[in-house]
Amino acid sequence: MEYVSYGGEHHLPLVMKLVDEELSEPYSIFTYRYFVYLWPNLCFLAFHRGRCVGTVVCKMGDHRGIFRGYIAMLVVVKPFRGKGIATELVTSAIRVMMESGCEEPLRRLQIQSLSPSLLPHLLLRFISSASAATVNPSSPPPMDAAAAATEDSLRRALAEAQSAAESQAAAVRRLKTDGSAASQSEIDAAVESLKALKIEAGAVARRLQAAVSASSGGGSEAFRQAVVNTLERRLFYIPSFKIYRGVAGLYDYGPPGCAVKSNVLAFWRQHFVLEEGMLEVDCPCVTPEVVLKASGHVDKFTDLMVKDEKTGTCYRADHLLKDHCKEKLEKDLTLPAEKAAEMKHVLAVLDDLSSEELGAKIKEYGITAPDTKNPLSDPYPFNLMFQTSIGPSGLLPGYMRPETAQGIFVNFKDLYYYNGNKLPFAAAQIGQAFRNEISPRQGLLRVREFTLAEIEHFVDPEDKAHPKFSDVASLEFLMFPREAQLGGEQARKIILGEAVSKGTVNNETLGYFIGRVYLFLTRLGIDKDRLRFRQHLPNEMAHYAADCWDAEIECSYGWIECVGIADRSAYDLRAHTDKSGVQLVAHEKFSEPREVEKLVITPSKKDLGLAFKASQKMVTEALEAMTEKEALEMKASLESKGEAEFQVCTLGKTVTINKKMVSISMVKKKEHQRVFTPSVIEPSFGIGRIIYCLFEHSFYTRASKAEDEQLNVFRFPPLVAPIKCTVFPLVKIPKFEDVARQIAKSLTAAGISHIIDITGTSIGKRYARTDEIGVPFAVTVDSTSTVTIRERDSKDQIRVGIEEVAAVIKEVTDGQSTWADVMWRFPTHSVTANDDAADQN
C-alpha cells in the first residue's frame, strides 16, 4: 500500500472517481466544487497496485481566534475497508496538521470502539465524535465523516455527541463550583468547548433528520398535498356525500376523473381483451354466500382489528403499529440505534405477525387509541366483506363481491364450451368490488368500493408455454426476485427472457403477462424507473400458488401494489368443483387410445347408509374426493387392519371405515382423452390505484411568464388525457368565434373530446386552465384561414389550415404520429409580443 499527498490537478480525477463510486450525487458535486474552487489545505491518497483506493481531505484555518484543523472527508472503497487504511490516512493527516501548528482546548471526548492508534489525537479534537467512530478498523467505515453516514451510524454518533456534551456540561459545573481552584481562563475554555460540542451535536442531529427524511420521502407529503389539492379543486375526484361530511373510503369521480378512468379502461380493453382475443363477461356484484364459502373468502378474508375499550371506535391493528414505528423512526432522533433496528424489523415482517404477536407489540410499545389515548382491546379478525341478504325472506345470505374473479370461475364450463372446448383461453371482467375496510386512508389507494379489471387465463398445467412470449422476452425492467429481497439487495433491471429461462419467473405464460402488464403501465404514462415487479416471498404465497409477482409503482406513499400477476394453479376450479358437484374440467383428446392405470374408488352406499344414516352422503362424497395418496394409504390400512380412520371435513370429525364400506383398486383401462383441471394465470388490476399513481407521475409545476407564481400541469399522454384539445379564439370577436365553432364541429365528427372556450379571458389564463387538467393540445384561432396548435409540455406551436386541424389532432392523439413528426410537416409559430402580453395577463 502506498500513501501520497495530493499532487494537484492530475490527482483530481482519482479523487472524483472515488467520490462518484462511493458517495451520492449531491456529495460528488460538492466535492468537485470544493477541489476546483476552494482547494483543500491537505489531502492524502492511498494506492494499491496503482489503483487509488482511499483518500482523506482536511482543512486548516483560523476559527474564533484558534488555528484549527478538521477532517472534511474520509473515503475508502468497500473491498479495502477494515484493513487499517483509514487509520493510516487519518494519522498522516493529523501529524501534518499538528506540525502546522493547529491548536485546540485540551478536552477528552467520550468515544467508544476507537482505534488505539487514534486515541492520542482526541486530546486536540482533530477528529469529531462522529468521524472518530468511523475509523474503527474492526468494522467497515461509512463513506465519509462529514457527509452521508447511514442512519444507524448517525443515531450512534448523535448519542455519543450528546453524551460528550453532557459530560462537558458536568465538567463546566464542577469548575464553576470549585471556587478559586479553577482560573477564569480555564472556565472560559471549558465553556467554549461545551459550545463546540453542542454545535457538533446539533450538526449531527440535522444530518440525522436529513437522512431520516430522505429514507421516508421527506418532501413527499408537500408534493402529495399539492397533487390532491389540484385534483379535488379541478374535480378529478372528491369525497362522496361531502355535504353530509362524507364517508371514509368512498369517493366520487368528477368529469375529468371519469374521462381519465374511461380512457384507462378503454386502453385496457384494447391492450388485453382485443389484442389477446379474450372473452369478456359481466357478472353481478351481489354474490351468494355459498360461492364465497367455496372460494375461502367467508372464512379467511379478514384483517385484524382493535377497539377503543371505552368508545368502541375500531382501528386496524397493523396500521396502528406501522404508524407508531414510522413516527418514532422519523421524529425521535434520540431513539437508540438498536431500537430503531428493531422497529425496522417489525415493519418488514408486519404482514406475517399473528394476532398474538401483533397484540404483544402494541402493548410493549404502549400504543393507545389515536383520538382518545384510551387503552385498546386485543386484536381479533374482522371479515372485510359487506354482508347482505338476497330476497325479502332473508334466508339466502350473500355478500357484495370482494373481487370479480369468482364470477369467471363459476362460469368456466360455459366459457370453455363457448371457446370450442379448447385451451388455453382467457376471460376478462371489469367491475366494482367492495371491501369494508376497517380504517380506509391514503385517498384512492385504500377505499371501500373500487374498480377491478381481472383476467383469468386458463392453461394446461402440463404445458405453460406461450406462443407469443418472444414478443416480450427482450423487455428489460426493474425486477425484485425473492432472493434479492431476502439478501437485503435492491431491485435491479433484468431481461424478462433470462428471468424465465433461469426459473426466476416460473413459466412462459406468467412471464408473458408480466411483460404485457409492463407495456400497459408504461404506455399509460407510468414512469418506468418508478415501476418494479416484486416476487412474493414464501410466507406471502398461498400454499397452492406456483408463483406470484406484484407490479408496484412508487408514489408519495411509497411502493404501492397496483397489479397482481399470479399462477394460482388449479385451486379455484377445484374448490368450486368440490362445493358445487359440477366438474369444472378440460379435455385433451388423444390421437390414439392410451392404456393407463387408474385409481377406482367405489363406496358402498348401502353399508355407509347403515353406519352413518343421514351423514351417508357427506361420507360418500369425501371418499370419492380422496387423492390417490390418501386412497392408497386407506387401502393399505384396510388390508392390514380391516379398518381405517378417515377425516370427513364436512362433518368436522373422524369416522371409522371398514372393508365393506369402500372398494379401492388400481385398474388398467384404455383412455381416449385426458381429463384435467386447468391451471389459471391471474393478472388483477386495481384501476383506482393505477390512476392515482398516474396522477402523481404526471404532475409537475412551472413558473408563469411573469415568474410570479407556479402553475400546475398534468403531463398525461394523449391516450389517457381527459380532454384531447381545447379550442378558443385569441380575442373575443364574432368571426373568430365562428371559426372556433366550425373547428369544434369537425373535432366532434372525428370523435375527439374537446372543449371550446369563448369567454374572452386572456390566452395565458386559458392555457393555464387547460394545462392544469392535462389537455395536451390547444387550438388558438387568430385568423379565419389558419390557426395555431400548441403542445402542452414544450409549449411549441405549429400553424395549420382550419380544415386540417381535426386530422392532425386525431393523428397525434391516436398515436399514429408524434408531436415531433407533425412539427416537421407544418411551419412553427413564433410567439409574438401581443401573445406574450396576453400570456402575462
Secondary structure, DSSP 4 states (H G I P E B T S, - for coil): -EEEE--SGGGHHHHHHHHHHHS-HHHHHHHHHIIIII--SEEEEEEETTEEEEEEEEEEEEETTEEEEEEEEEEE-GGGTTSSHHHHHHHHHHHHHHHTT-----------S--GGGGGGGGGT-S-HHHHHHT-TTS---S-SSS---HHHHHHHHHHHHHHHHHHHHHHHHHHHSGGGS-HHHHHHHHHHHHHHHHHHHHHHHHHHHHHHHHTTTTHHHHHHHHHHHHHHTTSEEETTGGGT--TT-EEE-HHHHHHHHHHHHHHIIIIIITTT-EE----SEEEHHHHHHHTHHHH-EEEEEEBTTT--EEEHHHHHHHHHHHHHHH-TTS-HHHHHHHHHHHHTGGG--HHHHHHHHHHTT---TTT---BPPPEEEE-SPEEEESTTS-EEEEE-S-SHHHHHHTHHHHHHHTTS-SSEEEEEEEEEE---SS--TGGGS-SEEEEEEEEEEE-TT----TTGGGTTT-EEEEE-HHHHHTT---EEEEHHHHHHTTSSS-HHHHHHHHHHHHHHHHHT--GGGEEEEEPPGGGS-TT-SEEEEEEEEETTEEEEEEEEEE-TTHHHHHHHHHH-----EEEEEEEEEEEEEEEEEE-HHHHHHHHGGGHHHHHHHHHT--HHHHHHHHHHHHHHSEEEEEETTTTEEEEEETTTEEEEEEEEEEEEEEEPPEEEEEEEEHHHHHHHHHHHHEEEEE-TTSSSEEEEE---TTT-SSSEEEEESS--HHHHHHHHHHHHHHHHTT--EEE--S---HHHHHHHHHTTT--EEEEE-SSSEEEEEETTT--EEEEEGGGHHHHHHHHHTTSS-HHHHHHHS-B-PPPHHHHHHHH-
